Amino acid sequence: MRSPTSRPQAGDGVLNAVVPTGTSVQTFTGASLTLVAQVAMRGLMLVFIISLIMGTSRWAEGAVDALLDFRGVLSLGLFSVFSCLLLRVYVVVLADDSDDYPTVRDYWEEPMYVVVFLLHLFVSLWLYYACIGAARDLGRVR
């Protein structure tokens, strides 16, 4: 059975895999649409994480401690939105300056882009791992 968070993760993973490829730089509009799409995906992931927590038996009993049990996943979800915004806004800024950055290869010569891209990549992978672990832990009885 697939976890409820697998659908937004799949969409987010596809955006991460497809967007930075190619030899031509995204237009300002394309980069802006990517920003909106990925932030919407991350927001949807947060909604699904919260719905997972609300589906626990501890939440149904009225124990707010269910939020504390999954505080790591929640905080990581919020941090992933921040890292996503940081990367995508930076790409929008670079796309706006197409004279200095005519190709994607020129992006990689910018040290800040490399740092922000790697931060986004590692936080995304960590979030996917945490969501899988949280979904697995939902069935455990304390």
Residue, then its C-alpha position, 0 to 999 in steps of 0.5 A: m500500500r502506498s503512503p499518502t505522502s508518496r504522490p506529492q513526493a513523486g511530483d516534487g521528485v519529478l520537478n527536481a529531476v526535470v527542471p535543472t536539465g538542459t543546455s538552455v537557461q529557463t526564461f524568467t516566466g518558466a523559472s517563476l512557474t517552476l517556483v510556484a509549482q514546487v512551492a505548491m508541491r511542498g505545501l501539499m506535502l505538509v498538508f499530507i504530513i499533517s493529515l497523517i498525524m491527524g489519522t493516528s489513534r493518539w490524535a483521535e484520543g485527543a492527545v496533542d502529543a502526536l504532534l510532538d512525536f512527529r515534530g522532526v518531520l514537521s520541522l523538516g517539512l517547513f525547512s524544505v519549503f525554505s530551502c526550495l524557496l531559496l533555490r527557486v528564487y535564486v534561479v529566478v534571479l539568475a534567469d532574469d540576468s540572461d546576459d551574464y548566465p546564457t547557459v545552465r553551465d554558467y549557473w554552476e560557475e556561481p558558488m552560491y548556486v552550487v551551495v543552495f542547490l546541494l542544500h535543496l537536494f539534501v533537504s529533499l532527500w532527508l524529507y523523503y526519508a523522514c516521511i517514509g519513516a513517519a508513515r512506517d511508525l504510524g502503525r506502531v503501538r506505544 
